[in-house]
Amino acid sequence: MPTYSYRCTECDNAFDVKQSFSDAALTECPVCGGALRKVFSPVGVTFNGGGFYRTDSRAKPAGSGSSSGSGPSSDGGSSAGGGSSSSAPTKAESGKPAAPSAS
């Protein structure tokens, strides 16, 4: 059951109530009988997994599947000028994960 925060608009009484989604919102202050307002506060959100980083939406280079072998260098040479530019980000991307694991 979620917990909702309420605050009275007249006496500033603040309290939390556990309510179901189907329950009606409280409208009357239990202390003074004034009008209540729901209090919304920011929630900490952590996005885990793939698809949440800027680099996740980029197209993978043709030889990215075998980046540990010598296959990308031969694939990069056969794809003309585009291969050399795609091999540079591949080296930089593979260098980024290696740095945090080394430290």
One Martini backbone bead per residue (centre of mass of N, CA, C, O) as a GRO file, in nm:
protein
  103
    1MET     BB    1   0.095   0.037   0.024
    2PRO     BB    2   0.070   0.357  -0.013
    3THR     BB    3   0.213   0.670   0.081
    4TYR     BB    4   0.060   0.972   0.190
    5SER     BB    5   0.087   1.323   0.182
    6TYR     BB    6  -0.034   1.576   0.406
    7ARG     BB    7  -0.170   1.926   0.407
    8CYS     BB    8  -0.279   2.194   0.562
    9THR     BB    9  -0.399   2.517   0.462
   10GLU     BB   10  -0.443   2.644   0.764
   11CYS     BB   11  -0.242   2.477   0.997
   12ASP     BB   12   0.001   2.292   0.878
   13ASN     BB   13  -0.074   2.005   0.895
   14ALA     BB   14   0.126   1.703   0.895
   15PHE     BB   15   0.076   1.381   0.715
   16ASP     BB   16   0.055   1.024   0.697
   17VAL     BB   17  -0.102   0.782   0.462
   18LYS     BB   18  -0.233   0.467   0.414
   19GLN     BB   19  -0.332   0.388   0.075
   20SER     BB   20  -0.520   0.298  -0.166
   21PHE     BB   21  -0.588   0.350  -0.493
   22SER     BB   22  -0.913   0.334  -0.440
   23ASP     BB   23  -0.899   0.552  -0.249
   24ALA     BB   24  -0.993   0.837  -0.128
   25ALA     BB   25  -0.913   1.144  -0.082
   26LEU     BB   26  -0.833   1.361   0.146
   27THR     BB   27  -1.011   1.680   0.271
   28GLU     BB   28  -0.993   1.672   0.597
   29CYS     BB   29  -0.884   1.794   0.882
   30PRO     BB   30  -0.839   1.647   1.202
   31VAL     BB   31  -0.788   1.920   1.365
   32CYS     BB   32  -0.958   2.179   1.202
   33GLY     BB   33  -1.120   2.114   0.913
   34GLY     BB   34  -0.958   2.170   0.681
   35ALA     BB   35  -0.796   2.175   0.393
   36LEU     BB   36  -0.645   1.937   0.185
   37ARG     BB   37  -0.314   1.848   0.063
   38LYS     BB   38  -0.110   1.704  -0.145
   39VAL     BB   39   0.223   1.582  -0.119
   40PHE     BB   40   0.492   1.633  -0.341
   41SER     BB   41   0.787   1.440  -0.399
   42PRO     BB   42   1.081   1.347  -0.474
   43VAL     BB   43   1.218   1.064  -0.648
   44GLY     BB   44   1.440   0.817  -0.641
   45VAL     BB   45   1.605   0.721  -0.948
   46THR     BB   46   1.716   0.410  -1.099
   47PHE     BB   47   1.888   0.319  -1.394
   48ASN     BB   48   1.901  -0.009  -1.507
   49GLY     BB   49   2.074  -0.110  -1.768
   50GLY     BB   50   1.986  -0.102  -2.080
   51GLY     BB   51   1.904   0.215  -2.258
   52PHE     BB   52   2.017   0.483  -2.062
   53TYR     BB   53   2.236   0.565  -2.263
   54ARG     BB   54   2.368   0.740  -2.518
   55THR     BB   55   2.529   0.482  -2.643
   56ASP     BB   56   2.283   0.271  -2.679
   57SER     BB   57   2.156   0.409  -2.959
   58ARG     BB   58   2.382   0.330  -3.117
   59ALA     BB   59   2.540   0.206  -3.369
   60LYS     BB   60   2.705  -0.067  -3.441
   61PRO     BB   61   2.974  -0.181  -3.541
   62ALA     BB   62   3.051  -0.437  -3.750
   63GLY     BB   63   3.306  -0.542  -3.539
   64SER     BB   64   3.199  -0.547  -3.227
   65GLY     BB   65   3.172  -0.858  -3.161
   66SER     BB   66   3.510  -0.885  -3.232
   67SER     BB   67   3.706  -0.681  -3.059
   68SER     BB   68   3.929  -0.888  -2.942
   69GLY     BB   69   4.009  -0.939  -3.216
   70SER     BB   70   4.126  -0.906  -3.565
   71GLY     BB   71   3.858  -0.845  -3.728
   72PRO     BB   72   3.812  -0.529  -3.725
   73SER     BB   73   4.061  -0.448  -3.894
   74SER     BB   74   3.965  -0.594  -4.156
   75ASP     BB   75   3.684  -0.458  -4.170
   76GLY     BB   76   3.779  -0.162  -4.169
   77GLY     BB   77   3.938  -0.182  -4.444
   78SER     BB   78   3.681  -0.272  -4.627
   79SER     BB   79   3.506   0.011  -4.540
   80ALA     BB   80   3.696   0.230  -4.570
   81GLY     BB   81   3.653   0.534  -4.416
   82GLY     BB   82   3.443   0.430  -4.199
   83GLY     BB   83   3.630   0.226  -4.046
   84SER     BB   84   3.826   0.429  -3.907
   85SER     BB   85   3.603   0.586  -3.745
   86SER     BB   86   3.481   0.326  -3.599
   87SER     BB   87   3.747   0.234  -3.450
   88ALA     BB   88   3.786   0.468  -3.251
   89PRO     BB   89   3.529   0.434  -3.071
   90THR     BB   90   3.587   0.141  -2.994
   91LYS     BB   91   3.842   0.200  -2.834
   92ALA     BB   92   3.713   0.403  -2.638
   93GLU     BB   93   3.492   0.215  -2.528
   94SER     BB   94   3.688  -0.011  -2.430
   95GLY     BB   95   3.846   0.186  -2.236
   96LYS     BB   96   3.628   0.272  -2.031
   97PRO     BB   97   3.568  -0.005  -1.884
   98ALA     BB   98   3.868  -0.065  -1.803
   99ALA     BB   99   3.925   0.163  -1.600
  100PRO     BB  100   3.726   0.089  -1.362
  101SER     BB  101   3.834  -0.210  -1.324
  102ALA     BB  102   4.134  -0.126  -1.255
  103SER     BB  103   4.040   0.055  -0.993
   0.00000   0.00000   0.00000
